[in-house]
Amino acid sequence: MLVQYLSLYVHIRCRADEDETPSTPKSTAKAIKNTIDAATPRTTAQLASQNIKKSKERAADASITRATTQSMKSRDVRREIVDNMKGHEKINKSAVCRGLNLSRTHLYYKSRRGAKPKTADATIKLVTDFYGREDVSTIYPNKTKNGKILRVLKDTVRKTYEMFISEFGPLMKSTTFHKLRPKEIKLRRRSQYLQCICDPCDNVESLLHSIRQSMCKEELESPHFLSDISLFAKACVCSFDNYDCLDKKCKKCRPELNLKPFLDTWLEREDGKKIKYDVWEYVTEEFKGKEVRKLRKVRKEGLRYELYQDLVREVQRTPSFPLHNKNAKAQLFSYKLCKSSLKEDEVAVCVDFAENYVCRIKKEAHSSYYSRDSMTVHPMVVVFPQGEEISRLYFDVISDDLKHDGSAVKVFLNRLASHLSTNYPHVKCLHIWSDGCGVQYKSRLPMLNMSKNFDIPQKVFWNFFGSRHGKNESDGESAVIKSHLDIVTRAKEDSPLDTALKCYEYLAGSPLASPLSSTARRHFCFVNKDDIDVERISIPDVICALPKVRQIHQMSGGLGDVNHRRMSCYCTEDRCKHSNLPIEKFTYPG
C-alpha cells in the first residue's frame, strides 16, 4: 500500500516539475502524509474505503482509544465489555489489548475469575439461604437491586465462611463459598451510618429480630407478622382503625394475649439459655459533678419469657406502639396525597431546622479555632402544582440567631410569605409540613401564632409528621448547602467565609442561586438576629396551652381560634378515611 502511494506521489511531483523524489524514509513518510492530508473530497472517500484516514481522523481515533483505555480500568465496564465480546469470533482480544495498551489480564483473567463454580443445585441453594439468614446479614436501608432487597454481611466473608463450615461441615472451599455469594448480599464495608432513627421502632425491631433468630436456629416457622413492624403493630390490637384500641381504651386489646398463641411453641421450648438483644434506654451518668440522663443502647440478655415480656412492655408504651406506627404511616401517606392534590392557588411547604453550621476558614489561627461563629440554616421546600408534574422552590433562610424557637419560625415564615406575594401572587394557601419539635413548631407560642395565622396574607394549614419520623425534603437541601460551603471553604483563602453574613453573600451569588432547571429554583434569604429579638419582645407573659397538643397532627387558625384534628386529611369527600375524627376548635381567651 505504501509503495502505491509513493508512486502516486512521485507521479504528481514529477508532473508539476517541483521537488525531486524523496530519498530518505523520513522525507518519504512526510511526503505521503502531506499527500493524504491534501487529498480532494472524492479521493478522501476512496482512501476511507481502504481504511486510510487523514490527520484529524487519526487524532479523533487516538482520543477514542485513550478514553476507552481509561474506561476499561473500571471493573464494571470491563465486565460488560467482556460479556458483549462472548460469541464474537471476529474480535481478536489480543489485538484489542495491544491497541488499548492494556494487559491481557484485563480481558482474560478477570473474566475467568467470575465464573460460577460447578456445584450441585442443592448446595448452591443451601449457601444462598445461609447468606440471607438473619444472623448472617442484615437489610441494607432503603436499597433494592433488580427488585430484590439488598443486604449487608454482619461480618467478614472469611468469618462467615468459618460459621458456615462449623454448622454444615467442609462442603466446599472458601473460594467456592465466596463465588456463590448472591449479588444482593453486599460486603460489610458497604454498610452505612443510620442516624436520627426512631428508638421505639428500633427497640421493637431488635426484639423481633432476636425472636426470629432464635426460631430460625430451632427450625421453627415464625409468624408472618414478625417480619415487619407494621404487620406486628396490626397484630397487637383488635382493629387498627379503631382509636379506642390504639389509645389502650379497649378491654379486649391485650398484647400479651393477642401475641402469645403465635409464640406458644417457641416459649414452651425453654432450654435455659439466655438470649442477647439490644434496646434503647435512658441511663443516668455523672457529668461534671452532676447526674445526667442519656439515651444509650444497652445490651441485655434473658430467658425467652423475659424477652417476651420486654416486647409486651414496648408495645404498651405511651403512646402505644400501634398508635405510634399508625401516625407515622398515615402522615407520610397524607403528605404524598397533599402534593398530588394541590390546586393552582395552593402550595406544600416542607420546613425543618438544620444543625447549626460552624463557619471556618482554610488557614486558621490557634485562638480562632476556639472562637468560631455559627449560623442557622432553615430550608423551606415549596412544592407548586404544574399539571401532572410539580415544580419546587428551595427557599433557604440564613441567620446569625442561634435560638431555634417559635419567634424565629414566625419571622422566617413571614419572609417566605413576602417572597411568594411578590413573585407568585396567585398563591393563596400554604400547606406546611414539619416535625413535631415542641420548642420550634408544636408548643404554646407556635399555637398562639397559628391563631393569628402568623400575620401573613396566605391561609396556613400546618401538618406534623409522626413522632420521630419527621425526615423530609428539607434535610437534603440543608446537606447541599453545607457540603457546598465546605468545598468552597477548603478551596478559598482570600475571602474567608467565617460569619453568617459572609456565607449568605457568597451563597446569594453562587451557582446554587441560579435556576436549577425549568421546574426547580433556589432563593437565599438572610434574617438578622435583631429582627427576631424584636419579635421575642412582643410575646405575652402568659400563654394558654392547647389540651393534648401531642396528639394534634393538623391545624389551621385565624381570628384567635385554632382548628385542629388528630390526623391530616386530604381525602376526597366520597372516600374520606378520617370521618370518625372530628375537627375540634380552641379559642384563646380575649
Summary of the structure (lengths in Angstrom):
residues: 590
radius of gyration: 34.2
end to end distance: 102.9
largest distance: 115.1
contacts: 1598
relative contact order: 0.06
helix: 46%
strand: 19%
